[in-house]
Amino acid sequence: MAKCNFCGSEIEKGTGMIFVEKVGKVRNFCSSKCERNVDLGRIPRHTRWTQEFRKLKGKIAADVEKEALQREAEATATAGKMKVGISGAAAKKLKGGA
């Protein structure tokens, strides 16, 4: 599934809007709200309801971050081989360290 370029939410298949610029850049939006905010020149990390703002302010639950780190660890695995270890900082976060 694609992610919205403004708010960061996942877009279900068959919904949302896709814009392709003349230079070939593809932009995905989940709603017209996100599209308008980009057109107005707003920055996602300054807009309270976006994922980027929530990450910046530490408001995303630890469980969500833990799942993302586990997905990152699974992505580093190679086909038919053992999983490759994740970085030290990511391992500390998975174990619950700071």
N, CA, C and O atoms as CSV, one atom per row, in Angstrom:
chain,resi,resn,atom,element,x,y,z
A,1,MET,N,N,0.840,-1.182,0.000
A,1,MET,CA,C,0.000,0.000,0.000
A,1,MET,C,C,0.887,1.248,0.000
A,1,MET,O,O,1.998,1.250,0.528
A,2,ALA,N,N,0.358,2.293,-0.605
A,2,ALA,CA,C,1.082,3.560,-0.679
A,2,ALA,C,C,0.836,4.371,0.586
A,2,ALA,O,O,-0.134,4.145,1.309
A,3,LYS,N,N,1.734,5.317,0.837
A,3,LYS,CA,C,1.573,6.229,1.965
A,3,LYS,C,C,1.299,7.623,1.439
A,3,LYS,O,O,1.811,8.009,0.388
A,4,CYS,N,N,0.500,8.370,2.162
A,4,CYS,CA,C,0.188,9.742,1.798
A,4,CYS,C,C,1.458,10.586,1.942
A,4,CYS,O,O,2.167,10.483,2.943
A,5,ASN,N,N,1.737,11.409,0.948
A,5,ASN,CA,C,2.933,12.237,0.981
A,5,ASN,C,C,2.839,13.348,2.013
A,5,ASN,O,O,3.869,13.906,2.389
A,6,PHE,N,N,1.665,13.687,2.480
A,6,PHE,CA,C,1.544,14.757,3.464
A,6,PHE,C,C,1.385,14.217,4.882
A,6,PHE,O,O,2.206,14.512,5.751
A,7,CYS,N,N,0.341,13.432,5.123
A,7,CYS,CA,C,0.054,13.028,6.504
A,7,CYS,C,C,0.741,11.730,6.914
A,7,CYS,O,O,0.894,11.473,8.108
A,8,GLY,N,N,1.156,10.909,5.957
A,8,GLY,CA,C,1.869,9.681,6.282
A,8,GLY,C,C,0.991,8.474,6.525
A,8,GLY,O,O,1.502,7.399,6.840
A,9,SER,N,N,-0.317,8.622,6.388
A,9,SER,CA,C,-1.199,7.474,6.608
A,9,SER,C,C,-1.170,6.559,5.388
A,9,SER,O,O,-0.883,6.998,4.275
A,10,GLU,N,N,-1.471,5.281,5.613
A,10,GLU,CA,C,-1.479,4.329,4.510
A,10,GLU,C,C,-2.780,4.486,3.719
A,10,GLU,O,O,-3.854,4.678,4.290
A,11,ILE,N,N,-2.656,4.401,2.399
A,11,ILE,CA,C,-3.800,4.579,1.511
A,11,ILE,C,C,-4.255,3.210,1.036
A,11,ILE,O,O,-3.464,2.445,0.484
A,12,GLU,N,N,-5.524,2.900,1.249
A,12,GLU,CA,C,-6.064,1.623,0.796
A,12,GLU,C,C,-6.096,1.586,-0.721
A,12,GLU,O,O,-6.238,2.614,-1.384
A,13,LYS,N,N,-5.962,0.395,-1.251
A,13,LYS,CA,C,-5.969,0.222,-2.698
A,13,LYS,C,C,-7.318,0.667,-3.255
A,13,LYS,O,O,-8.368,0.305,-2.725
A,14,GLY,N,N,-7.281,1.451,-4.321
A,14,GLY,CA,C,-8.505,1.924,-4.946
A,14,GLY,C,C,-9.018,3.231,-4.383
A,14,GLY,O,O,-10.065,3.710,-4.818
A,15,THR,N,N,-8.324,3.822,-3.438
A,15,THR,CA,C,-8.748,5.098,-2.865
A,15,THR,C,C,-7.617,6.103,-2.990
A,15,THR,O,O,-6.512,5.755,-3.405
A,16,GLY,N,N,-7.889,7.325,-2.639
A,16,GLY,CA,C,-6.867,8.364,-2.673
A,16,GLY,C,C,-6.667,8.945,-4.062
A,16,GLY,O,O,-7.392,8.621,-5.002
A,17,MET,N,N,-5.660,9.816,-4.170
A,17,MET,CA,C,-5.358,10.473,-5.438
A,17,MET,C,C,-3.869,10.356,-5.722
A,17,MET,O,O,-3.043,10.410,-4.811
A,18,ILE,N,N,-3.539,10.197,-6.993
A,18,ILE,CA,C,-2.151,10.128,-7.421
A,18,ILE,C,C,-1.917,11.262,-8.408
A,18,ILE,O,O,-2.658,11.412,-9.380
A,19,PHE,N,N,-0.880,12.064,-8.153
A,19,PHE,CA,C,-0.503,13.135,-9.067
A,19,PHE,C,C,0.900,12.868,-9.570
A,19,PHE,O,O,1.805,12.567,-8.792
A,20,VAL,N,N,1.072,12.980,-10.878
A,20,VAL,CA,C,2.381,12.813,-11.483
A,20,VAL,C,C,2.783,14.164,-12.065
A,20,VAL,O,O,2.100,14.699,-12.939
A,21,GLU,N,N,3.894,14.713,-11.575
A,21,GLU,CA,C,4.360,16.002,-12.067
A,21,GLU,C,C,5.085,15.830,-13.396
A,21,GLU,O,O,5.418,14.711,-13.784
A,22,LYS,N,N,5.326,16.926,-14.088
A,22,LYS,CA,C,5.993,16.884,-15.389
A,22,LYS,C,C,7.392,16.302,-15.297
A,22,LYS,O,O,7.873,15.691,-16.251
A,23,VAL,N,N,8.045,16.484,-14.167
A,23,VAL,CA,C,9.410,15.968,-13.991
A,23,VAL,C,C,9.416,14.494,-13.614
A,23,VAL,O,O,10.484,13.900,-13.465
A,24,GLY,N,N,8.243,13.898,-13.457
A,24,GLY,CA,C,8.143,12.474,-13.167
A,24,GLY,C,C,7.951,12.140,-11.708
A,24,GLY,O,O,7.865,10.962,-11.359
A,25,LYS,N,N,7.881,13.130,-10.846
A,25,LYS,CA,C,7.683,12.883,-9.420
A,25,LYS,C,C,6.224,12.481,-9.175
A,25,LYS,O,O,5.302,13.131,-9.668
A,26,VAL,N,N,6.028,11.411,-8.412
A,26,VAL,CA,C,4.689,10.908,-8.109
A,26,VAL,C,C,4.320,11.307,-6.688
A,26,VAL,O,O,5.093,11.094,-5.753
A,27,ARG,N,N,3.148,11.882,-6.533
A,27,ARG,CA,C,2.644,12.272,-5.214
A,27,ARG,C,C,1.356,11.513,-4.932
A,27,ARG,O,O,0.459,11.470,-5.774
A,28,ASN,N,N,1.264,10.918,-3.758
A,28,ASN,CA,C,0.067,10.194,-3.332
A,28,ASN,C,C,-0.597,10.976,-2.206
A,28,ASN,O,O,0.073,11.427,-1.276
A,29,PHE,N,N,-1.913,11.136,-2.292
A,29,PHE,CA,C,-2.671,11.811,-1.242
A,29,PHE,C,C,-3.847,10.942,-0.835
A,29,PHE,O,O,-4.504,10.340,-1.684
A,30,CYS,N,N,-4.112,10.875,0.458
A,30,CYS,CA,C,-5.227,10.076,0.952
A,30,CYS,C,C,-6.546,10.832,0.821
A,30,CYS,O,O,-7.603,10.217,0.679
A,31,SER,N,N,-6.489,12.162,0.869
A,31,SER,CA,C,-7.716,12.950,0.806
A,31,SER,C,C,-7.430,14.321,0.212
A,31,SER,O,O,-6.278,14.708,0.020
A,32,SER,N,N,-8.506,15.043,-0.075
A,32,SER,CA,C,-8.341,16.394,-0.608
A,32,SER,C,C,-7.786,17.323,0.473
A,32,SER,O,O,-7.181,18.347,0.157
A,33,LYS,N,N,-7.986,16.975,1.730
A,33,LYS,CA,C,-7.449,17.765,2.836
A,33,LYS,C,C,-5.927,17.820,2.753
A,33,LYS,O,O,-5.330,18.887,2.896
A,34,CYS,N,N,-5.309,16.674,2.524
A,34,CYS,CA,C,-3.848,16.620,2.402
A,34,CYS,C,C,-3.385,17.355,1.153
A,34,CYS,O,O,-2.386,18.073,1.188
A,35,GLU,N,N,-4.095,17.181,0.066
A,35,GLU,CA,C,-3.746,17.847,-1.188
A,35,GLU,C,C,-3.779,19.367,-1.026
A,35,GLU,O,O,-2.866,20.061,-1.474
A,36,ARG,N,N,-4.819,19.878,-0.393
A,36,ARG,CA,C,-4.945,21.325,-0.202
A,36,ARG,C,C,-3.845,21.869,0.703
A,36,ARG,O,O,-3.325,22.959,0.462
A,37,ASN,N,N,-3.487,21.112,1.746
A,37,ASN,CA,C,-2.441,21.572,2.648
A,37,ASN,C,C,-1.098,21.677,1.943
A,37,ASN,O,O,-0.316,22.581,2.236
A,38,VAL,N,N,-0.819,20.763,1.016
A,38,VAL,CA,C,0.410,20.845,0.228
A,38,VAL,C,C,0.344,22.065,-0.680
A,38,VAL,O,O,1.321,22.804,-0.797
A,39,ASP,N,N,-0.805,22.283,-1.325
A,39,ASP,CA,C,-0.973,23.428,-2.216
A,39,ASP,C,C,-0.813,24.750,-1.463
A,39,ASP,O,O,-0.339,25.736,-2.029
A,40,LEU,N,N,-1.203,24.769,-0.204
A,40,LEU,CA,C,-1.075,25.980,0.608
A,40,LEU,C,C,0.352,26.170,1.134
A,40,LEU,O,O,0.665,27.196,1.738
A,41,GLY,N,N,1.202,25.184,0.904
A,41,GLY,CA,C,2.602,25.306,1.322
A,41,GLY,C,C,2.853,24.936,2.775
A,41,GLY,O,O,3.872,25.319,3.350
A,42,ARG,N,N,1.939,24.204,3.361
A,42,ARG,CA,C,2.120,23.822,4.761
A,42,ARG,C,C,3.128,22.687,4.878
A,42,ARG,O,O,3.283,21.883,3.959
A,43,ILE,N,N,3.805,22.631,6.009
A,43,ILE,CA,C,4.841,21.638,6.264
A,43,ILE,C,C,4.261,20.581,7.206
A,43,ILE,O,O,3.713,20.931,8.251
A,44,PRO,N,N,4.370,19.280,6.854
A,44,PRO,CA,C,3.760,18.230,7.680
A,44,PRO,C,C,4.229,18.228,9.136
A,44,PRO,O,O,3.434,17.935,10.029
A,45,ARG,N,N,5.473,18.539,9.389
A,45,ARG,CA,C,5.949,18.491,10.778
A,45,ARG,C,C,5.422,19.655,11.624
A,45,ARG,O,O,5.601,19.657,12.842
A,46,HIS,N,N,4.772,20.648,10.992
A,46,HIS,CA,C,4.160,21.758,11.719
A,46,HIS,C,C,2.647,21.606,11.828
A,46,HIS,O,O,1.982,22.413,12.478
A,47,THR,N,N,2.102,20.565,11.188
A,47,THR,CA,C,0.662,20.335,11.179
A,47,THR,C,C,0.341,19.234,12.184
A,47,THR,O,O,0.819,18.108,12.045
A,48,ARG,N,N,-0.459,19.551,13.185
A,48,ARG,CA,C,-0.648,18.687,14.348
A,48,ARG,C,C,-1.179,17.286,14.062
A,48,ARG,O,O,-0.841,16.359,14.797
A,49,TRP,N,N,-1.984,17.094,13.041
A,49,TRP,CA,C,-2.632,15.795,12.819
A,49,TRP,C,C,-1.818,14.848,11.938
A,49,TRP,O,O,-2.311,13.768,11.613
A,50,THR,N,N,-0.613,15.195,11.542
A,50,THR,CA,C,0.190,14.326,10.682
A,50,THR,C,C,1.074,13.391,11.498
A,50,THR,O,O,1.372,13.658,12.662
A,51,GLN,N,N,1.487,12.300,10.879
A,51,GLN,CA,C,2.358,11.330,11.546
A,51,GLN,C,C,3.714,11.949,11.868
A,51,GLN,O,O,4.288,11.676,12.922
A,52,GLU,N,N,4.222,12.776,10.970
A,52,GLU,CA,C,5.533,13.389,11.169
A,52,GLU,C,C,5.536,14.277,12.413
A,52,GLU,O,O,6.508,14.270,13.169
A,53,PHE,N,N,4.460,15.045,12.637
A,53,PHE,CA,C,4.349,15.883,13.825
A,53,PHE,C,C,4.310,15.026,15.080
A,53,PHE,O,O,4.972,15.329,16.073
A,54,ARG,N,N,3.529,13.953,15.027
A,54,ARG,CA,C,3.383,13.084,16.195
A,54,ARG,C,C,4.707,12.415,16.547
A,54,ARG,O,O,5.029,12.262,17.725
A,55,LYS,N,N,5.481,12.014,15.533
A,55,LYS,CA,C,6.795,11.430,15.796
A,55,LYS,C,C,7.723,12.457,16.413
A,55,LYS,O,O,8.443,12.163,17.367
A,56,LEU,N,N,7.704,13.664,15.866
A,56,LEU,CA,C,8.570,14.735,16.333
A,56,LEU,C,C,8.301,15.078,17.796
A,56,LEU,O,O,9.235,15.332,18.556
A,57,LYS,N,N,7.044,15.086,18.187
A,57,LYS,CA,C,6.664,15.437,19.557
A,57,LYS,C,C,6.633,14.242,20.507
A,57,LYS,O,O,6.335,14.402,21.690
A,58,GLY,N,N,6.940,13.041,19.999
A,58,GLY,CA,C,6.957,11.855,20.856
A,58,GLY,C,C,5.579,11.365,21.238
A,58,GLY,O,O,5.419,10.755,22.295
A,59,LYS,N,N,4.585,11.612,20.415
A,59,LYS,CA,C,3.213,11.220,20.745
A,59,LYS,C,C,2.803,9.890,20.147
A,59,LYS,O,O,1.718,9.388,20.444
A,60,ILE,N,N,3.651,9.308,19.308
A,60,ILE,CA,C,3.320,7.999,18.747
A,60,ILE,C,C,3.665,6.946,19.792
A,60,ILE,O,O,4.720,7.004,20.425
A,61,ALA,N,N,2.775,5.996,19.961
A,61,ALA,CA,C,2.953,4.959,20.970
A,61,ALA,C,C,4.211,4.148,20.707
A,61,ALA,O,O,4.617,3.976,19.558
A,62,ALA,N,N,4.818,3.656,21.758
A,62,ALA,CA,C,6.034,2.863,21.644
A,62,ALA,C,C,5.788,1.587,20.850
A,62,ALA,O,O,6.691,1.090,20.177
A,63,ASP,N,N,4.574,1.056,20.924
A,63,ASP,CA,C,4.245,-0.170,20.190
A,63,ASP,C,C,4.361,0.037,18.681
A,63,ASP,O,O,4.847,-0.841,17.968
A,64,VAL,N,N,3.926,1.170,18.208
A,64,VAL,CA,C,3.977,1.455,16.775
A,64,VAL,C,C,5.432,1.511,16.320
A,64,VAL,O,O,5.779,0.965,15.273
A,65,GLU,N,N,6.285,2.173,17.106
A,65,GLU,CA,C,7.706,2.252,16.765
A,65,GLU,C,C,8.353,0.871,16.815
A,65,GLU,O,O,9.193,0.537,15.979
A,66,LYS,N,N,7.956,0.080,17.798
A,66,LYS,CA,C,8.520,-1.259,17.933
A,66,LYS,C,C,8.170,-2.114,16.719
A,66,LYS,O,O,9.019,-2.843,16.205
A,67,GLU,N,N,6.924,-2.027,16.260
A,67,GLU,CA,C,6.508,-2.771,15.068
A,67,GLU,C,C,7.295,-2.317,13.842
A,67,GLU,O,O,7.689,-3.141,13.016
A,68,ALA,N,N,7.523,-1.026,13.722
A,68,ALA,CA,C,8.281,-0.507,12.582
A,68,ALA,C,C,9.719,-1.011,12.611
A,68,ALA,O,O,10.277,-1.348,11.567
A,69,LEU,N,N,10.320,-1.065,13.788
A,69,LEU,CA,C,11.686,-1.571,13.907
A,69,LEU,C,C,11.756,-3.060,13.581
A,69,LEU,O,O,12.728,-3.525,12.986
A,70,GLN,N,N,10.725,-3.806,13.972
A,70,GLN,CA,C,10.701,-5.227,13.655
A,70,GLN,C,C,10.547,-5.447,12.148
A,70,GLN,O,O,11.162,-6.352,11.585
A,71,ARG,N,N,9.716,-4.609,11.489
A,71,ARG,CA,C,9.574,-4.697,10.039
A,71,ARG,C,C,10.902,-4.365,9.349
A,71,ARG,O,O,11.252,-4.973,8.337
A,72,GLU,N,N,11.635,-3.397,9.907
A,72,GLU,CA,C,12.942,-3.037,9.354
A,72,GLU,C,C,13.904,-4.206,9.475
A,72,GLU,O,O,14.676,-4.475,8.555
A,73,ALA,N,N,13.863,-4.899,10.602
A,73,ALA,CA,C,14.738,-6.047,10.810
A,73,ALA,C,C,14.389,-7.172,9.839
A,73,ALA,O,O,15.282,-7.837,9.314
A,74,GLU,N,N,13.108,-7.386,9.602
A,74,GLU,CA,C,12.680,-8.427,8.665
A,74,GLU,C,C,13.057,-8.072,7.234
A,74,GLU,O,O,13.355,-8.954,6.429
A,75,ALA,N,N,13.045,-6.790,6.920
A,75,ALA,CA,C,13.380,-6.351,5.568
A,75,ALA,C,C,14.856,-6.554,5.253
A,75,ALA,O,O,15.232,-6.714,4.091
A,76,THR,N,N,15.688,-6.546,6.286
A,76,THR,CA,C,17.129,-6.713,6.058
A,76,THR,C,C,17.501,-8.178,5.846
A,76,THR,O,O,18.634,-8.489,5.479
A,77,ALA,N,N,16.549,-9.071,6.078
A,77,ALA,CA,C,16.825,-10.495,5.899
A,77,ALA,C,C,16.989,-10.807,4.413
A,77,ALA,O,O,16.319,-10.222,3.562
A,78,THR,N,N,17.888,-11.735,4.122
A,78,THR,CA,C,18.088,-12.131,2.729
A,78,THR,C,C,17.383,-13.453,2.481
A,78,THR,O,O,17.124,-14.211,3.416
A,79,ALA,N,N,17.075,-13.727,1.228
A,79,ALA,CA,C,16.341,-14.932,0.865
A,79,ALA,C,C,17.175,-16.177,1.149
A,79,ALA,O,O,18.313,-16.277,0.692
A,80,GLY,N,N,16.619,-17.125,1.899
A,80,GLY,CA,C,17.274,-18.399,2.161
A,80,GLY,C,C,18.400,-18.335,3.173
A,80,GLY,O,O,19.071,-19.342,3.398
A,81,LYS,N,N,18.630,-17.184,3.792
A,81,LYS,CA,C,19.713,-17.060,4.769
A,81,LYS,C,C,19.141,-16.587,6.099
A,81,LYS,O,O,17.968,-16.225,6.195
A,82,MET,N,N,19.972,-16.598,7.100
A,82,MET,CA,C,19.552,-16.126,8.414
A,82,MET,C,C,19.345,-14.617,8.360
A,82,MET,O,O,19.906,-13.930,7.507
A,83,LYS,N,N,18.543,-14.121,9.270
A,83,LYS,CA,C,18.288,-12.686,9.318
A,83,LYS,C,C,19.569,-11.956,9.699
A,83,LYS,O,O,20.344,-12.405,10.545
A,84,VAL,N,N,19.760,-10.831,9.053
A,84,VAL,CA,C,20.912,-9.983,9.347
A,84,VAL,C,C,20.538,-9.107,10.527
A,84,VAL,O,O,19.397,-8.654,10.618
A,85,GLY,N,N,21.463,-8.862,11.424
A,85,GLY,CA,C,21.192,-8.051,12.599
A,85,GLY,C,C,20.863,-6.617,12.234
A,85,GLY,O,O,21.251,-6.131,11.172
A,86,ILE,N,N,20.146,-5.944,13.119
A,86,ILE,CA,C,19.799,-4.546,12.897
A,86,ILE,C,C,20.822,-3.671,13.597
A,86,ILE,O,O,21.654,-4.168,14.357
A,87,SER,N,N,20.765,-2.388,13.348
A,87,SER,CA,C,21.740,-1.467,13.913
A,87,SER,C,C,21.637,-1.433,15.434
A,87,SER,O,O,20.623,-1.832,16.007
A,88,GLY,N,N,22.691,-0.957,16.078
A,88,GLY,CA,C,22.743,-0.907,17.532
A,88,GLY,C,C,21.654,-0.054,18.134
A,88,GLY,O,O,21.048,-0.436,19.135
A,89,ALA,N,N,21.390,1.114,17.530
A,89,ALA,CA,C,20.369,2.015,18.055
A,89,ALA,C,C,18.985,1.376,17.946
A,89,ALA,O,O,18.161,1.490,18.854
A,90,ALA,N,N,18.742,0.701,16.816
A,90,ALA,CA,C,17.438,0.046,16.641
A,90,ALA,C,C,17.286,-1.114,17.627
A,90,ALA,O,O,16.191,-1.352,18.137
A,91,ALA,N,N,18.376,-1.835,17.897
A,91,ALA,CA,C,18.312,-2.949,18.838
A,91,ALA,C,C,18.007,-2.446,20.248
A,91,ALA,O,O,17.247,-3.085,20.976
A,92,LYS,N,N,18.584,-1.318,20.641
A,92,LYS,CA,C,18.314,-0.753,21.970
A,92,LYS,C,C,16.844,-0.379,22.096
A,92,LYS,O,O,16.227,-0.619,23.134
A,93,LYS,N,N,16.270,0.218,21.027
A,93,LYS,CA,C,14.874,0.610,21.056
A,93,LYS,C,C,13.968,-0.619,21.168
A,93,LYS,O,O,12.959,-0.588,21.872
A,94,LEU,N,N,14.332,-1.700,20.471
A,94,LEU,CA,C,13.534,-2.928,20.546
A,94,LEU,C,C,13.560,-3.524,21.940
A,94,LEU,O,O,12.555,-4.058,22.409
A,95,LYS,N,N,14.717,-3.435,22.610
A,95,LYS,CA,C,14.839,-3.997,23.947
A,95,LYS,C,C,14.194,-3.108,24.998
A,95,LYS,O,O,14.004,-3.530,26.138
A,96,GLY,N,N,13.857,-1.880,24.622
A,96,GLY,CA,C,13.206,-0.981,25.582
A,96,GLY,C,C,14.132,0.057,26.139
A,96,GLY,O,O,13.733,0.817,27.022
A,97,GLY,N,N,15.362,0.122,25.658
A,97,GLY,CA,C,16.314,1.134,26.117
A,97,GLY,C,C,16.021,2.475,25.506
A,97,GLY,O,O,15.160,2.590,24.634
A,98,ALA,N,N,16.722,3.484,25.949
A,98,ALA,CA,C,16.492,4.838,25.454
A,98,ALA,C,C,17.209,5.124,24.195
A,98,ALA,O,O,17.105,6.230,23.663
